[in-house]
Amino acid sequence: MALYLVTGIAGFIGSSIARALLERGEQVRGIDNLSTGKTRNLDGMEGRIDFREADILDLDAMRESCQGVSCVFHEAAIPSVPKSVKDPLGSNQANVDGTVQVLIAARDAGVKRVVYAASSSAYGDTPTLPKHEQMAPNPISPYAVAKLASEYYMASFYRCYGLETVSLRYFNIFGPRQDPSSPYSGVLAKFTTQMLRDEQPIIFGDGSQSRDFTYIDNAVEANLLAAAAPAGKVAGQVFNIATGTRFDLNQTFNILAKLTGYKGKPRYAPEREGDIQHSLADITRAEQALGYKPKVGFEEGLKRTVEWYKEQNLAASRELRASS
């Protein structure tokens, strides 16, 4: 039974990886400063994980957390394009400096492998579709630059120190436990919760922009595969993690309207700075090297997501009635 460290364990993706590891019978340690992560994401894992409230920028805390660990899943980040445009320094500190601290701590503790949450934003708005890993990066936002810089640090630590690293470029991950409350939240989490409350969602732009939306279970599976794949196939490499399909925001709105029973129309607003127009992944490399295949399609993922948020609303209503 191996010990795994998950940075950003109280976040949407980090907590999902931790649950999957526990289901396999693994030992899990997690670190999170709770700046964006939520302790409620750890519900049901109390007493089963070694949780440490600390910042990845604290090198001593990272070094201690890496002791005895065989693999680190590095999910901690400030995951927002708009926020990085407003605060590029903060984005760089969390997403680049923090990554370097994780790598140093992992190297010094003798960790075998680090699997990194990279981002499809590295491709920028290059018109070529689908996006493939051999394309020249073209990042637009400070967030995208920071995530790409961390990819280079990952590869560097493999080449210079032999620390096995794997970078997974996520394409618009969505699903249960994604926080809809922040102005920087993922569009599907916001749309779902707003439409369930019969509130009008906002589409930035004309709705024609498209994304390779990827359900959380696919991303979790990719991480587990990346942790176990032979080093000769994956170490120092970058892989797209997506579905190889895309839906525009107008299509997405219409699907969600049916699933939630929402009868209204969206409100359109000006495009946001740093956003790209279209995103679609070529996942051939991940299929060949990792054995990755997306198991949950977009519409099925939306259905599961809507059902989860409905259950949360029902639970909240029951608690409110019980306390009144």
Secondary structure, DSSP 8 states (H G I E B T S, - for coil): --EEEEETTTSHHHHHHHHHHHHTT-EEEEEE--SS--GGGGTT-TTTEEEEE--TT-HHHHHHHHTT-SEEEE--S---HHHHHH-HHHHHIIIIIHHHHHHHHHHHHT--EEEEEEEGGGGTT-S-SSB-TTS-----SHHHHHHHHHHHHHHHHHHHH--EEEEEEE--EE-TT---SSTTS-HHHHHHHHHHTT---EEESSS--EE--EEHHHHHHHHHHHHHS-HHHHTTEEEEES-S--EEHHHHHHHHHHHHT--S--EEE---TT--SB--B--HHHHHHH-----S-HHHHHHHHHHHHHHHHHHHHHHHHHH-
